[in-house]
């Protein structure tokens, strides 16, 4: 993903203040849970594919997305960052 950190870096705006700690903690726990779900499902998908004679693990490791895929991933990444920063901004 090629997000430009400057696009959401606002040094003049306090990003985390003391009142944000509860929301930040919840955000970290939520993201950790969601990440675990993704890891679990990818593992299950690779296992199912392997069971059907398609061992894709190495191919996934070596996969290079095309320009359209990169653009879609970049957009999804920007939307994710926006949702997280919006949630943190509204948690106090």
Backbone as CSV, one residue per row, in Angstrom:
resi,resn,N_x,N_y,N_z,CA_x,CA_y,CA_z,C_x,C_y,C_z
1,UNK,0.860,-1.165,0.000,0.000,0.000,0.000,0.905,1.227,0.000
2,UNK,0.589,2.225,-0.783,1.442,3.391,-0.885,0.732,4.633,-0.364
3,UNK,0.342,4.582,0.905,-0.278,5.757,1.519,0.791,6.797,1.801
4,UNK,0.471,8.021,1.549,1.376,9.115,1.870,1.066,9.577,3.290
5,UNK,1.980,9.338,4.247,1.695,9.721,5.633,1.380,11.208,5.792
6,UNK,1.885,12.015,4.885,1.617,13.452,4.976,0.149,13.773,4.727
7,UNK,-0.567,12.843,4.065,-1.969,13.105,3.754,-2.846,13.092,5.001
8,UNK,-2.392,12.461,6.075,-3.182,12.473,7.304,-2.366,12.942,8.503
9,UNK,-1.212,13.533,8.253,-0.371,14.075,9.311,-0.648,15.572,9.440
10,UNK,-1.254,15.937,10.544,-1.565,17.342,10.806,-0.883,17.762,12.104
11,UNK,0.392,18.166,12.037,1.142,18.437,13.266,0.554,19.562,14.111
12,UNK,-0.211,20.466,13.521,-0.801,21.561,14.284,-2.049,21.157,15.052
13,UNK,-2.561,19.978,14.761,-3.781,19.492,15.400,-3.427,18.392,16.385
14,UNK,-3.833,18.544,17.654,-3.537,17.459,18.593,-4.322,16.203,18.199
15,UNK,-3.593,15.131,17.909,-4.266,13.920,17.463,-4.712,13.071,18.641
16,UNK,-3.889,12.968,19.614,-4.236,12.170,20.781,-4.107,13.022,22.039
17,UNK,-5.203,13.171,22.686,-5.211,13.864,23.972,-5.671,12.861,25.019
18,UNK,-5.570,13.214,26.279,-5.881,12.282,27.360,-7.273,11.668,27.233
19,UNK,-8.234,12.451,26.781,-9.607,11.955,26.646,-9.737,10.864,25.585
20,UNK,-8.743,10.750,24.723,-8.789,9.760,23.638,-8.361,8.364,24.079
21,UNK,-7.798,8.225,25.274,-7.183,6.957,25.650,-8.179,5.800,25.652
22,UNK,-9.395,5.987,26.120,-10.378,4.899,26.122,-10.730,4.495,24.691
23,UNK,-10.987,5.474,23.857,-11.309,5.184,22.453,-10.142,4.555,21.730
24,UNK,-8.941,5.015,22.029,-7.752,4.459,21.395,-7.562,3.006,21.810
25,UNK,-7.740,2.735,23.088,-7.627,1.361,23.560,-8.639,0.460,22.887
26,UNK,-9.866,0.927,22.777,-10.916,0.138,22.120,-10.598,-0.054,20.650
27,UNK,-10.075,0.983,20.008,-9.720,0.882,18.591,-8.633,-0.169,18.387
28,UNK,-7.630,-0.188,19.251,-6.547,-1.170,19.132,-7.091,-2.587,19.327
29,UNK,-7.942,-2.765,20.333,-8.527,-4.086,20.563,-9.400,-4.523,19.384
30,UNK,-10.185,-3.607,18.850,-11.039,-3.919,17.708,-10.199,-4.289,16.490
31,UNK,-9.169,-3.500,16.212,-8.302,-3.797,15.069,-7.572,-5.125,15.257
32,UNK,-7.132,-5.406,16.473,-6.460,-6.675,16.749,-7.407,-7.845,16.505
33,UNK,-8.643,-7.708,16.967,-9.638,-8.760,16.738,-9.887,-8.948,15.246
34,UNK,-10.093,-7.859,14.533,-10.357,-7.946,13.096,-9.166,-8.546,12.347
35,UNK,-7.962,-8.181,12.746,-6.766,-8.740,12.116,-6.706,-10.244,12.355
36,UNK,-7.024,-10.674,13.569,-7.008,-12.100,13.851,-8.032,-12.842,12.987
37,UNK,-9.190,-12.269,12.802,-10.214,-12.885,11.951,-9.678,-13.053,10.532
38,UNK,-9.014,-12.026,10.016,-8.450,-12.097,8.659,-7.373,-13.178,8.591
39,UNK,-6.483,-13.213,9.572,-5.421,-14.224,9.598,-6.039,-15.620,9.628
40,UNK,-7.031,-15.803,10.467,-7.694,-17.099,10.591,-8.351,-17.508,9.277
41,UNK,-9.030,-16.578,8.627,-9.727,-16.906,7.376,-8.741,-17.172,6.236
42,UNK,-7.651,-16.439,6.170,-6.648,-16.702,5.130,-6.044,-18.084,5.359
43,UNK,-5.757,-18.401,6.609,-5.217,-19.724,6.920,-6.204,-20.818,6.511
44,UNK,-7.484,-20.615,6.829,-8.513,-21.590,6.450,-8.612,-21.711,4.932
45,UNK,-8.585,-20.584,4.236,-8.669,-20.598,2.771,-7.491,-21.352,2.165
46,UNK,-6.289,-21.082,2.656,-5.122,-21.793,2.149,-5.241,-23.287,2.438
47,UNK,-5.768,-23.650,3.610,-5.948,-25.056,3.957,-6.951,-25.750,3.050
48,UNK,-8.062,-25.089,2.764,-9.081,-25.660,1.880,-8.516,-25.831,0.466
49,UNK,-7.819,-24.820,-0.014,-7.233,-24.917,-1.356,-6.214,-26.049,-1.424
50,UNK,-5.383,-26.176,-0.372,-4.374,-27.243,-0.347,-5.054,-28.612,-0.348
51,UNK,-6.156,-28.727,0.405,-6.915,-29.988,0.460,-7.401,-30.391,-0.933
52,UNK,-7.663,-29.397,-1.777,-8.141,-29.657,-3.138,-7.004,-29.605,-4.166
53,UNK,-5.772,-29.782,-3.667,-4.631,-29.894,-4.561,-4.063,-28.581,-5.051
54,UNK,-4.425,-27.498,-4.411,-3.915,-26.189,-4.834,-3.155,-25.548,-3.681
55,UNK,-1.855,-25.793,-3.624,-1.024,-25.191,-2.580,-0.599,-23.804,-3.070
56,UNK,-1.287,-22.791,-2.584,-1.095,-21.428,-3.089,-0.231,-20.556,-2.181
57,UNK,0.230,-21.097,-1.065,0.969,-20.289,-0.086,2.170,-19.576,-0.698
58,UNK,2.987,-20.319,-1.445,4.168,-19.716,-2.058,3.772,-18.693,-3.127
59,UNK,2.739,-19.026,-3.878,2.276,-18.102,-4.922,1.773,-16.796,-4.306
60,UNK,1.080,-16.904,-3.177,0.610,-15.697,-2.479,1.791,-14.853,-2.033
61,UNK,2.815,-15.502,-1.485,4.006,-14.775,-1.028,4.685,-14.022,-2.171
62,UNK,4.632,-14.585,-3.373,5.318,-13.994,-4.524,4.412,-13.161,-5.423
63,UNK,3.156,-13.004,-5.033,2.176,-12.289,-5.857,2.518,-10.803,-5.953
64,UNK,2.449,-10.278,-7.157,2.636,-8.850,-7.394,1.365,-8.321,-8.041
65,UNK,0.642,-7.429,-7.344,-0.604,-6.918,-7.918,-0.344,-6.048,-9.147
66,UNK,-1.313,-6.065,-10.073,-1.209,-5.195,-11.240,-1.635,-3.775,-10.841
67,UNK,-1.560,-2.853,-11.775,-1.862,-1.452,-11.460,-3.291,-1.254,-10.961
68,UNK,-4.240,-1.961,-11.560,-5.639,-1.831,-11.127,-5.810,-2.350,-9.700
69,UNK,-5.167,-3.489,-9.388,-5.234,-4.035,-8.036,-4.578,-3.089,-7.034
70,UNK,-3.433,-2.511,-7.427,-2.742,-1.562,-6.545,-3.637,-0.360,-6.256
71,UNK,-4.296,0.151,-7.278,-5.180,1.300,-7.106,-6.328,0.958,-6.155
72,UNK,-6.900,-0.236,-6.335,-7.993,-0.662,-5.458,-7.502,-0.817,-4.015
73,UNK,-6.329,-1.408,-3.835,-5.766,-1.564,-2.490,-5.472,-0.207,-1.858
74,UNK,-4.914,0.709,-2.639,-4.643,2.056,-2.128,-5.931,2.728,-1.666
75,UNK,-6.987,2.611,-2.463,-8.267,3.216,-2.107,-8.822,2.588,-0.834
76,UNK,-8.782,1.275,-0.751,-9.268,0.584,0.453,-8.458,0.998,1.676
77,UNK,-7.152,1.148,1.494,-6.290,1.576,2.597,-6.636,2.972,3.070
78,UNK,-6.859,3.875,2.131,-7.233,5.245,2.486,-8.570,5.271,3.224
79,UNK,-9.514,4.452,2.760,-10.822,4.391,3.415,-10.697,3.827,4.831
80,UNK,-9.848,2.829,5.003,-9.628,2.257,6.328,-9.016,3.284,7.272
81,UNK,-7.988,3.962,6.812,-7.354,5.002,7.639,-8.375,6.078,7.997
82,UNK,-9.199,6.461,7.050,-10.214,7.492,7.306,-11.217,7.024,8.354
83,UNK,-11.676,5.778,8.244,-12.632,5.246,9.229,-12.021,5.210,10.624
84,UNK,-10.753,4.820,10.704,-10.102,4.742,12.008,-9.899,6.130,12.588
85,UNK,-9.414,7.064,11.783,-9.197,8.415,12.309,-10.529,9.091,12.646
86,UNK,-11.569,8.824,11.859,-12.909,9.355,12.188,-13.394,8.796,13.515
87,UNK,-13.204,7.488,13.707,-13.645,6.865,14.960,-12.913,7.440,16.148
88,UNK,-11.622,7.654,15.997,-10.854,8.232,17.095,-11.266,9.671,17.365
89,UNK,-11.573,10.412,16.319,-11.985,11.804,16.482,-13.324,11.923,17.169
90,UNK,-14.192,10.916,17.006,-15.535,10.964,17.584,-15.667,10.185,18.881
91,UNK,-14.563,9.611,19.376,-14.643,8.785,20.558,-14.606,9.599,21.848
92,UNK,-14.214,10.859,21.767,-14.123,11.636,23.006,-15.371,12.391,23.306
